[in-house]
Amino acid sequence: MKNTIYYLASCDTCRKIIKSLPKDANLEYHDIRQNPLTEEDLNTMVSLAGSYEALFSRRAQLYKERGLKNQVLTEEDIKTLLLEHYTFLSRPVFIIDGKIYIGNSQKVINEVISVLS
C-alpha cells in the first residue's frame, strides 16, 4: 500500500499542511475533488479508522445546509454521504505505513510530520 494523502487542493488548510511536510515525503497525493473517493478507498480508510464516523466532518457546509445535525446518522448514512460528496470527509487524511491520520489538528499534523521525517 502506498503512503497517501487525501486532501482538497482548493483548501487553504490542506495547502498549508502540505507545505509543512518534509520535502522528501514520499506520498501519493489524492485530490478528492478531482478524483472522488471510491468505495475501495473508503473501505481502506474505515478498516484503519474503525468507523465511518471517524472520517466524517461535521463542519462541512452541506452538513449545516441539509440540516443533518438534527438527524441521527447511522454508519450506513455516513458512508453514503462520504461517497456522495468530498466535503463530508474530515481533511486531510493520511495513510502512512498502514496507519491512518485524520484531520488537521496540530497533534495529528505533528504526528504525521514526525512519521515522515
DSSP file (Angstrom, degrees, kcal/mol; ACC not computed):
  #  RESIDUE AA STRUCTURE BP1 BP2  ACC     N-H-->O    O-->H-N    N-H-->O    O-->H-N    TCO  KAPPA ALPHA  PHI   PSI    X-CA   Y-CA   Z-CA
    1    1 A M              0   0    0      0, 0.0    96,-0.2     0, 0.0     2,-0.2   0.000 360.0 360.0 360.0 131.6    0.0    0.0    0.0
    2    2 A K        -     0   0    0      1,-0.1     2,-0.5    94,-0.1    96,-0.1  -0.489 360.0-107.0 -77.9 148.6    1.3    3.4   -1.0
    3    3 A N        -     0   0    0     23,-0.3    25,-2.8    -2,-0.2     2,-0.3  -0.657  52.8-175.9 -72.8 126.6    1.6    6.2    1.6
    4    4 A T  E     -aB  28  95A   0     91,-2.1    91,-2.9    -2,-0.5     2,-0.5  -0.930  28.8-154.7-133.2 147.5   -1.2    8.6    0.6
    5    5 A I  E     -aB  29  94A   0     23,-2.4    25,-2.7    -2,-0.3     2,-0.6  -0.994  10.3-157.9-118.8 127.5   -2.7   11.9    1.5
    6    6 A Y  E     +aB  30  93A   0     87,-3.4    87,-2.3    -2,-0.5     2,-0.3  -0.925  36.9 142.6-101.0 120.5   -6.4   12.5    0.7
    7    7 A Y  E     -a   31   0A   0     23,-2.1    25,-2.9    -2,-0.6     2,-0.5  -0.840  53.2-107.9-148.7 178.5   -6.9   16.3    0.5
    8    8 A L    >   -     0   0    0     -2,-0.3     3,-1.9    23,-0.2     7,-0.2  -0.976  18.8-154.0-121.1 116.0   -8.6   19.1   -1.2
    9    9 A A  T 3  S+     0   0    0     -2,-0.5    -1,-0.1     1,-0.3     6,-0.1   0.785  95.9  53.9 -61.5 -28.1   -6.3   21.2   -3.5
   10   10 A S  T 3  S+     0   0    0     -3,-0.1     2,-0.6     4,-0.0    -1,-0.3   0.475  85.9 101.5 -86.2  -0.5   -8.6   24.3   -3.1
   11   11 A C    <>  -     0   0    0     -3,-1.9     4,-2.4     1,-0.2     5,-0.2  -0.750  61.0-154.6 -90.3 120.5   -8.5   24.1    0.7
   12   12 A D  H  > S+     0   0    0     -2,-0.6     4,-2.5     1,-0.2     5,-0.2   0.887  95.8  53.0 -59.9 -40.6   -6.1   26.6    2.3
   13   13 A T  H  > S+     0   0    0      1,-0.2     4,-2.3     2,-0.2    -1,-0.2   0.927 109.7  47.9 -62.8 -44.7   -5.6   24.5    5.4
   14   14 A C  H  > S+     0   0    0      1,-0.2     4,-2.7     2,-0.2    -2,-0.2   0.918 112.2  50.0 -61.6 -43.0   -4.7   21.4    3.3
   15   15 A R  H  X S+     0   0    0     -4,-2.4     4,-2.1    -7,-0.2    -2,-0.2   0.909 110.4  49.7 -62.9 -41.5   -2.2   23.5    1.3
   16   16 A K  H  X S+     0   0    0     -4,-2.5     4,-1.2     2,-0.2    -1,-0.2   0.914 112.0  48.2 -63.0 -42.9   -0.6   24.9    4.4
   17   17 A I  H  X S+     0   0    0     -4,-2.3     4,-0.6     1,-0.2     3,-0.4   0.924 109.8  51.9 -64.1 -44.8   -0.3   21.4    5.9
   18   18 A I  H >< S+     0   0    0     -4,-2.7     3,-1.0     1,-0.2    -1,-0.2   0.893 107.6  53.0 -60.5 -39.6    1.3   20.1    2.7
   19   19 A K  H 3< S+     0   0    0     -4,-2.1    -1,-0.2     1,-0.2    -2,-0.2   0.814 105.8  55.1 -63.5 -29.5    3.8   22.9    2.7
   20   20 A S  H 3< S+     0   0    0     -4,-1.2    -1,-0.2    -3,-0.4    -2,-0.2   0.591  87.8 101.0 -82.0  -9.6    4.8   21.9    6.2
   21   21 A L  S << S-     0   0    0     -3,-1.0    92,-0.1    -4,-0.6     4,-0.0  -0.388  91.0 -86.2 -73.8 152.5    5.6   18.3    5.3
   22   22 A P    >   -     0   0    0      0, 0.0     3,-1.9     0, 0.0    -1,-0.1  -0.302  36.9-124.3 -55.7 141.0    9.2   17.2    4.8
   23   23 A K  T 3  S+     0   0    0      1,-0.3    -2,-0.1    -3,-0.1    -3,-0.0   0.807 110.0  50.2 -59.5 -31.5   10.3   17.9    1.2
   24   24 A D  T 3  S+     0   0    0      2,-0.1    -1,-0.3    92,-0.1     2,-0.3   0.244  75.9 139.6 -94.8  14.7   11.3   14.3    0.7
   25   25 A A    <   -     0   0    0     -3,-1.9     2,-1.5     1,-0.1    92,-0.1  -0.428  49.6-142.4 -61.8 121.6    7.9   12.9    1.9
   26   26 A N        +     0   0    0     -2,-0.3     2,-0.4    90,-0.1   -23,-0.3  -0.644  44.0 148.4 -91.1  83.8    7.1   10.0   -0.4
   27   27 A L        -     0   0    0     -2,-1.5     2,-0.6   -25,-0.1   -23,-0.2  -0.890  48.5-133.4-120.6 147.1    3.3   10.5   -0.6
   28   28 A E  E     -a    4   0A   0    -25,-2.8   -23,-2.4    -2,-0.4     2,-0.5  -0.889  29.8-140.1 -93.4 123.9    0.8    9.8   -3.3
   29   29 A Y  E     -a    5   0A   0     -2,-0.6     2,-0.6   -25,-0.2   -23,-0.2  -0.748  18.6-172.6 -91.9 127.2   -1.4   12.9   -3.5
   30   30 A H  E     -a    6   0A   0    -25,-2.7   -23,-2.1    -2,-0.5     2,-0.7  -0.894   9.9-157.8-124.4  99.0   -5.1   12.3   -4.0
   31   31 A D  E  >  -a    7   0A   0     -2,-0.6     4,-2.5   -25,-0.2   -23,-0.2  -0.672   7.2-155.4 -77.5 114.9   -7.2   15.4   -4.6
   32   32 A I  T  4 S+     0   0    0    -25,-2.9     5,-0.3    -2,-0.7    54,-0.2   0.616  89.0  53.6 -74.7 -11.0  -10.7   14.3   -3.6
   33   33 A R  T  4 S+     0   0    0    -26,-0.4    -1,-0.2     2,-0.1   -25,-0.1   0.905 116.6  36.2 -83.1 -46.0  -12.4   16.9   -5.8
   34   34 A Q  T  4 S+     0   0    0      1,-0.3    -2,-0.2     2,-0.0    -1,-0.1   0.820 134.2  27.3 -71.0 -31.8  -10.6   15.9   -9.0
   35   35 A N  S  < S-     0   0    0     -4,-2.5    -1,-0.3     3,-0.0     3,-0.1  -0.733  89.8-147.0-136.1  81.0  -10.6   12.3   -8.1
   36   36 A P        -     0   0    0      0, 0.0    -3,-0.1     0, 0.0    47,-0.1  -0.002  31.0 -88.3 -54.8 154.4  -13.6   11.4   -5.8
   37   37 A L        -     0   0    0     -5,-0.3     2,-0.2    45,-0.2    49,-0.0  -0.334  41.0-145.7 -60.7 138.9  -13.3    8.7   -3.2
   38   38 A T     >  -     0   0    0     -3,-0.1     4,-2.4     1,-0.1     5,-0.2  -0.603  27.5-108.6 -96.7 167.1  -14.2    5.2   -4.4
   39   39 A E  H  > S+     0   0    0     -2,-0.2     4,-2.7     1,-0.2     5,-0.2   0.867 122.9  55.0 -62.4 -33.8  -15.8    2.7   -2.2
   40   40 A E  H  > S+     0   0    0      2,-0.2     4,-2.3     1,-0.2    -1,-0.2   0.928 107.2  48.8 -64.5 -45.2  -12.5    0.8   -2.1
   41   41 A D  H  > S+     0   0    0      1,-0.2     4,-2.3     2,-0.2    -2,-0.2   0.949 114.1  46.8 -56.3 -48.8  -10.7    4.0   -0.8
   42   42 A L  H  X S+     0   0    0     -4,-2.4     4,-2.8     1,-0.2     5,-0.2   0.889 109.4  53.0 -63.8 -41.2  -13.4    4.4    1.8
   43   43 A N  H  X S+     0   0    0     -4,-2.7     4,-2.3     2,-0.2    -1,-0.2   0.897 109.1  50.4 -60.9 -40.4  -13.2    0.7    2.8
   44   44 A T  H  X S+     0   0    0     -4,-2.3     4,-1.2     2,-0.2    -2,-0.2   0.937 112.4  46.8 -62.0 -46.6   -9.4    1.0    3.3
   45   45 A M  H  X S+     0   0    0     -4,-2.3     4,-2.9     1,-0.2     3,-0.4   0.922 112.7  48.9 -61.7 -44.7   -9.9    4.1    5.5
   46   46 A V  H  X S+     0   0    0     -4,-2.8     4,-2.9     1,-0.2    -1,-0.2   0.873 105.4  57.4 -65.6 -37.2  -12.6    2.6    7.6
   47   47 A S  H  < S+     0   0    0     -4,-2.3    -1,-0.2    -5,-0.2    -2,-0.2   0.836 116.8  36.3 -63.3 -29.6  -10.6   -0.6    8.1
   48   48 A L  H  < S+     0   0    0     -4,-1.2    52,-0.2    -3,-0.4    -2,-0.2   0.821 122.4  42.9 -88.6 -35.4   -7.9    1.6    9.6
   49   49 A A  H  < S-     0   0    0     -4,-2.9    -3,-0.2    -5,-0.2    -2,-0.2   0.753  98.3-131.7 -85.5 -25.3  -10.1    4.2   11.4
   50   50 A G  S  < S+     0   0    0     -4,-2.9     2,-0.3    -5,-0.2    -4,-0.1   0.158  75.2  28.3  96.1 -20.0  -12.7    1.8   12.8
   51   51 A S  S    S-     0   0    0     -6,-0.2     4,-0.4     1,-0.1    -2,-0.1  -0.989  70.9-120.2-163.6 161.5  -15.8    3.6   11.7
   52   52 A Y  S >> S+     0   0    0     -2,-0.3     3,-1.4     1,-0.2     4,-0.6   0.848 111.7  65.9 -71.3 -35.2  -17.2    5.9    9.1
   53   53 A E  G >4 S+     0   0    0      1,-0.3     3,-1.2     2,-0.2    -1,-0.2   0.867  93.0  59.5 -53.3 -40.5  -18.0    8.4   11.9
   54   54 A A  G 34 S+     0   0    0      1,-0.3    -1,-0.3    -8,-0.1    -2,-0.2   0.759 109.4  43.9 -63.0 -24.4  -14.2    8.8   12.5
   55   55 A L  G <4 S+     0   0    0     -3,-1.4    35,-3.1    -4,-0.4     2,-0.3   0.499  93.3 105.5 -95.3  -6.5  -13.8   10.1    8.9
   56   56 A F  B <<  -D   89   0B   0     -3,-1.2     2,-0.6    -4,-0.6    33,-0.2  -0.602  59.0-146.5 -90.6 132.8  -16.9   12.3    8.9
   57   57 A S    >   -     0   0    0     31,-2.9     3,-0.6    -2,-0.3     6,-0.1  -0.846  12.2-173.6 -97.5 120.3  -16.7   16.1    9.1
   58   58 A R  T 3  S+     0   0    0     -2,-0.6    -1,-0.1     1,-0.2    11,-0.1   0.392  82.6  69.6 -88.8   3.2  -19.5   17.8   11.0
   59   59 A R  T 3  S+     0   0    0     28,-0.1    -1,-0.2    29,-0.1     5,-0.1   0.489  70.6 123.4 -93.8  -5.0  -18.1   21.2    9.9
   60   60 A A    X>  -     0   0    0     -3,-0.6     4,-1.3     1,-0.1     3,-0.5  -0.259  67.5-130.6 -60.1 139.9  -19.0   20.7    6.2
   61   61 A Q  H 3> S+     0   0    0      1,-0.2     4,-2.9     2,-0.2     3,-0.4   0.916 109.6  54.2 -55.3 -45.1  -21.2   23.4    4.7
   62   62 A L  H 3> S+     0   0    0      1,-0.2     4,-2.5     2,-0.2     6,-0.3   0.799  99.2  63.2 -62.8 -27.7  -23.6   20.7    3.4
   63   63 A Y  H <4>S+     0   0    0     -3,-0.5     5,-2.0     2,-0.2     6,-0.6   0.931 112.2  35.8 -60.9 -45.4  -23.9   19.3    6.9
   64   64 A K  H ><5S+     0   0    0     -4,-1.3     3,-1.5    -3,-0.4    -2,-0.2   0.934 116.1  54.0 -72.5 -47.5  -25.5   22.5    8.0
   65   65 A E  H 3<5S+     0   0    0     -4,-2.9    -2,-0.2     1,-0.3    -3,-0.2   0.864 111.6  44.7 -57.0 -39.5  -27.4   23.2    4.8
   66   66 A R  T 3<5S-     0   0    0     -4,-2.5    -1,-0.3    -5,-0.2    -2,-0.2   0.451 108.9-122.4 -87.1   0.3  -29.1   19.9    4.8
   67   67 A G  T X 5 +     0   0    0     -3,-1.5     3,-1.4    -4,-0.2    -3,-0.2   0.825  58.4 151.7  65.7  30.7  -29.9   20.1    8.5
   68   68 A L  G > < +     0   0    0     -5,-2.0     3,-1.9    -6,-0.3    -4,-0.1   0.752  59.1  70.9 -68.6 -23.0  -28.1   16.9    9.2
   69   69 A K  G 3  S+     0   0    0     -6,-0.6    -1,-0.3     1,-0.3    -5,-0.1   0.740  94.9  56.0 -66.6 -18.6  -27.3   17.9   12.8
   70   70 A N  G <  S+     0   0    0     -3,-1.4     2,-0.3     2,-0.1    -1,-0.3   0.401 101.1  75.1 -90.3   2.9  -30.9   17.4   13.6
   71   71 A Q  S <  S-     0   0    0     -3,-1.9     2,-0.8    -4,-0.1    -4,-0.0  -0.817  81.7-122.1-115.0 154.2  -30.9   13.8   12.3
   72   72 A V        -     0   0    0     -2,-0.3     2,-0.5     0, 0.0    -3,-0.1  -0.861  33.8-154.6 -92.1 114.4  -29.5   10.6   13.8
   73   73 A L        -     0   0    0     -2,-0.8     2,-0.1    -5,-0.1    -5,-0.0  -0.784   1.7-151.0 -96.2 128.7  -27.0    9.4   11.2
   74   74 A T     >  -     0   0    0     -2,-0.5     4,-2.5     1,-0.1     5,-0.2  -0.407  34.1-102.8 -84.6 169.3  -26.2    5.7   11.0
   75   75 A E  H  > S+     0   0    0      1,-0.2     4,-2.6     2,-0.2     5,-0.1   0.884 126.1  53.1 -58.3 -37.9  -22.8    4.3    9.8
   76   76 A E  H  > S+     0   0    0      2,-0.2     4,-2.3     1,-0.2    -1,-0.2   0.900 107.8  50.0 -66.0 -40.9  -24.6    3.5    6.5
   77   77 A D  H  > S+     0   0    0      2,-0.2     4,-2.4     1,-0.2    -2,-0.2   0.928 112.0  48.0 -60.3 -45.6  -25.9    7.1    6.2
   78   78 A I  H  X S+     0   0    0     -4,-2.5     4,-2.7     1,-0.2    -2,-0.2   0.905 109.3  52.7 -65.3 -41.6  -22.4    8.4    6.9
   79   79 A K  H  X S+     0   0    0     -4,-2.6     4,-2.1     1,-0.2     5,-0.2   0.935 110.0  49.1 -57.5 -46.8  -20.9    6.0    4.3
   80   80 A T  H  X S+     0   0    0     -4,-2.3     4,-1.8     1,-0.2    -2,-0.2   0.915 112.1  48.1 -59.8 -44.8  -23.4    7.2    1.7
   81   81 A L  H  X S+     0   0    0     -4,-2.4     4,-2.2     1,-0.2     7,-0.3   0.910 109.9  52.1 -63.8 -42.7  -22.6   10.9    2.5
   82   82 A L  H  < S+     0   0    0     -4,-2.7   -45,-0.2     1,-0.2    -1,-0.2   0.880 114.2  43.0 -62.1 -38.5  -18.9   10.3    2.3
   83   83 A L  H  < S+     0   0    0     -4,-2.1    -1,-0.2    -5,-0.2    -2,-0.2   0.783 112.8  55.0 -76.6 -26.7  -19.2    8.7   -1.1
   84   84 A E  H  < S+     0   0    0     -4,-1.8     2,-0.4     1,-0.2    -2,-0.2   0.889 119.7  11.8 -75.5 -41.1  -21.7   11.3   -2.3
   85   85 A H    ><  -     0   0    0     -4,-2.2     3,-1.6    -5,-0.1    -1,-0.2  -0.988  58.2-139.7-149.0 133.0  -19.6   14.5   -1.7
   86   86 A Y  G >  S+     0   0    0     -2,-0.4     3,-1.9     1,-0.3    -1,-0.1   0.746  95.0  75.6 -60.9 -25.6  -16.0   15.2   -0.8
   87   87 A T  G 3  S+     0   0    0      1,-0.3    -1,-0.3   -55,-0.1     4,-0.1   0.744  85.5  63.9 -63.4 -21.3  -16.9   17.9    1.6
   88   88 A F  G <  S+     0   0    0     -3,-1.6   -31,-2.9    -7,-0.3     2,-0.5   0.609  80.7  96.9 -79.6 -10.4  -18.0   15.3    4.2
   89   89 A L  B <  S-D   56   0B   0     -3,-1.9     2,-0.5   -33,-0.2   -33,-0.2  -0.670  80.9-124.8 -81.7 128.2  -14.5   13.9    4.6
   90   90 A S        -     0   0    0    -35,-3.1    13,-0.5    -2,-0.5    -2,-0.1  -0.611  52.9 -99.3 -68.5 119.0  -12.6   15.3    7.5
   91   91 A R  S    S+     0   0    0     -2,-0.5    13,-0.2    11,-0.2   -84,-0.1  -0.706  84.8  20.2-113.8 157.0   -9.4   16.5    5.8
   92   92 A P        -     0   0    0      0, 0.0    11,-2.3     0, 0.0     2,-0.5   0.739  64.4-170.7 -77.3 166.7   -6.7   15.8    5.2
   93   93 A V  E     -BC   6 102A   0    -87,-2.3   -87,-3.4     9,-0.2     2,-0.4  -0.988   4.8-167.0-119.0 124.4   -6.5   12.0    5.7
   94   94 A F  E     -BC   5 101A   0      7,-2.9     7,-2.6    -2,-0.5     2,-0.5  -0.900  10.1-166.9-107.9 138.6   -3.0   10.4    5.6
   95   95 A I  E     +BC   4 100A   0    -91,-2.9   -91,-2.1    -2,-0.4     2,-0.5  -0.964  20.6 169.4-121.2 112.4   -2.4    6.7    5.3
   96   96 A I  E >   - C   0  99A   0      3,-2.6     3,-1.7    -2,-0.5   -93,-0.1  -0.982  64.9 -18.8-130.5 122.3    1.2    6.1    6.2
   97   97 A D  T 3  S-     0   0    0     -2,-0.5    -1,-0.1     1,-0.3     3,-0.1   0.877 127.3 -51.3  49.5  44.0    2.7    2.6    6.7
   98   98 A G  T 3  S+     0   0    0      1,-0.2     2,-0.4   -96,-0.1    -1,-0.3   0.597 117.3 109.3  75.4  10.8   -0.7    1.1    7.3
   99   99 A K  E <   -C   96   0A   0     -3,-1.7    -3,-2.6     2,-0.0     2,-0.4  -0.932  59.5-137.6-119.8 145.3   -1.7    3.7    9.9
  100  100 A I  E     -C   95   0A   0     -2,-0.4     2,-0.4   -52,-0.2    -5,-0.2  -0.827  12.9-170.3-107.8 141.7   -4.4    6.4    9.4
  101  101 A Y  E     -C   94   0A   0     -7,-2.6    -7,-2.9    -2,-0.4     2,-0.5  -0.995  14.3-164.7-128.4 121.6   -4.2   10.0   10.5
  102  102 A I  E     -C   93   0A   0     -2,-0.4     3,-0.3    -9,-0.2    -9,-0.2  -0.916  39.7  -0.7-119.2 130.5   -7.4   12.0   10.2
  103  103 A G  S    S-     0   0    0    -11,-2.3    -9,-0.1   -13,-0.5   -13,-0.0  -0.256  77.0 -80.2  96.5-177.4   -8.0   15.8   10.3
  104  104 A N        +     0   0    0    -13,-0.2    -1,-0.2     4,-0.1   -11,-0.0   0.103  67.2 136.8-119.3  21.5   -6.0   18.9   10.7
  105  105 A S     >  -     0   0    0     -3,-0.3     4,-2.5     1,-0.1     5,-0.2  -0.369  64.4-117.8 -65.9 151.7   -5.4   19.2   14.4
  106  106 A Q  H  > S+     0   0    0      1,-0.2     4,-2.7     2,-0.2     5,-0.2   0.874 114.9  56.4 -58.9 -37.6   -1.9   20.3   15.4
  107  107 A K  H  > S+     0   0    0      2,-0.2     4,-1.9     1,-0.2    -1,-0.2   0.933 109.5  44.7 -60.2 -47.3   -1.5   17.0   17.2
  108  108 A V  H  > S+     0   0    0      2,-0.2     4,-2.4     1,-0.2    -2,-0.2   0.928 114.4  48.6 -63.9 -45.7   -2.3   14.9   14.1
  109  109 A I  H  X S+     0   0    0     -4,-2.5     4,-2.7     1,-0.2    -2,-0.2   0.896 109.9  51.9 -64.7 -40.0   -0.1   17.0   11.8
  110  110 A N  H  X S+     0   0    0     -4,-2.7     4,-2.3    -5,-0.2    -1,-0.2   0.897 109.9  50.0 -62.2 -39.2    2.8   16.8   14.3
  111  111 A E  H  X S+     0   0    0     -4,-1.9     4,-2.3    -5,-0.2    -2,-0.2   0.930 111.4  48.5 -63.1 -45.2    2.5   13.0   14.3
  112  112 A V  H  X S+     0   0    0     -4,-2.4     4,-2.3     1,-0.2    -2,-0.2   0.932 111.5  49.1 -61.3 -46.8    2.4   12.9   10.5
  113  113 A I  H  X S+     0   0    0     -4,-2.7     4,-1.4     1,-0.2    -1,-0.2   0.904 111.9  48.7 -60.9 -41.8    5.5   15.1   10.2
  114  114 A S  H  < S+     0   0    0     -4,-2.3    -1,-0.2     1,-0.2    -2,-0.2   0.878 112.0  48.8 -68.9 -35.0    7.4   13.0   12.8
  115  115 A V  H  < S+     0   0    0     -4,-2.3    -1,-0.2     1,-0.2    -2,-0.2   0.870 115.3  44.7 -69.2 -36.0    6.5    9.8   11.0
  116  116 A L  H  <        0   0    0     -4,-2.3    -1,-0.2     1,-0.2    -2,-0.2   0.686 360.0 360.0 -81.7 -17.8    7.5   11.2    7.6
  117  117 A S     <        0   0    0     -4,-1.4    -1,-0.2    -5,-0.2    -2,-0.1   0.485 360.0 360.0 -78.5 360.0   10.8   12.7    8.9
